Amino acid sequence: MSSGMPDPANLFDIRGRVALITGATGAFGQVAAEALGRMGAKLVLAAGNSEALKDVAERLSALDIDIAIVNRRPNTADDCNEIVNIAKEKFSGVDILVVASGMNDVDLIQNMSVERWQKVMDANVLGTWLMCRSVGQHFLEEEKRGKVVLVSSARGKLGHPAGYTAYCPSKSAVDGLTRSLACEWGKYGITVNAIAPTVFRSNLTAWMFEDKEPGKSTREGMLSRIPLGRLGEPEDLAGPLIYLSSAASNFCTGQVIYADGGYTAG
C-alpha cells in the first residue's frame, strides 16, 4: 500500500461542507438532505412549496444540522443565481450541488400536448442545466474542486411501455449533461455524476408497495426484473450520494450510478 494513501476513514468525511439541494421537499431531496446533514454537512435547501420546506427544515434542525432555506425552484437563471447567493450569504459558498428537483407527467404521446411535454423537459433538463451553470460559475470563481450530483433514472436508459415519452427523454438528457459537464469541468477538479434509481418508496409510490391490487400486480412485475428481489428504499440512495459527495469519488466523474437493484442489468 502506498504510504501516500489518505486515511480511508476520512474518505467519506464531509463535515463542514456546504451542500445545496434543489427539490429539497421531494422524496430524493429529503433523503439527500438528511443523509448529508447527518454526515455533518451544512445545508442550503431550495424548493417551491414553502410550507413543506419549513417542515423539512424544522425536522432536520432538530438534529442540530445547520440549514438555510430558499423558497425558489430552479426555473430561471435569476432563480438559480439567487439560490447560490443565499448560500454565499449564509455559508460563504457551496461545495456540493445536488439537483433533486424535477417532475413527471405520464400520458400517451397522442394525448400529450406540446406544453405538457415542454414542462417536463424544462423541469428536468433546463432547470438542471441552469442550476449547474450558476453553481459552476461559483466553483470556477472560487477555484473550488466541487461536487455535482444530478438525478437521473433507470428510464434514462430504458424505455417504458406507455406514457413516458416526456420523462424518458428528459432523463436521457440528464445523462448526457452529466457526461458533457464532467468533460468540460474535469480540468478544474470538479466532478459531475448522476444517481439513477428505479422505483423506491415515497409518498408517490407507496401504492406499489401494498400487498393488494393494483399495487401487488405492479410490484410483482417490477420484482420480476430486479435481481435483488425487492423494490428500493430511500436509504438505498444515501450510500451512492455520500460516495459521490465525498473525497471517496475524487476519480469518479461523468458516471451514472444505477441504484436499482440490478434492474438495468437484465
Sequence and secondary structure as in RCSB ss.txt:
>XXXX:A:sequence
MSSGMPDPANLFDIRGRVALITGATGAFGQVAAEALGRMGAKLVLAAGNSEALKDVAERLSALDIDIAIVNRRPN
TADDCNEIVNIAKEKFSGVDILVVASGMNDVDLIQNMSVERWQKVMDANVLGTWLMCRSVGQHFLEEEKRGKVVL
VSSARGKLGHPAGYTAYCPSKSAVDGLTRSLACEWGKYGITVNAIAPTVFRSNLTAWMFEDKEPGKSTREGMLSR
IPLGRLGEPEDLAGPLIYLSSAASNFCTGQVIYADGGYTAG
>XXXX:A:secstr
  TT   GGGTT  TT EEEEESTTSHHHHHHHHHHHHTT EEEEE S HHHHHHHHHHHHTTT  EEEE   S 
SHHHHHHHHHHHHHHHSS SEEEE       B GGG  HHHHHHHHIIIIIHHHHHHHHHHHHHHHHT   EEEE
E  GGGTS  SSSBTTHHHHHHHHHHHHHHHHHHHGGGT EEEEEEE SB STTTGGGGSSSTTHHHHHHHHHTT
 TTSS B THHHHHHHHHHHSGGGTT  S EEEESTTGGG 
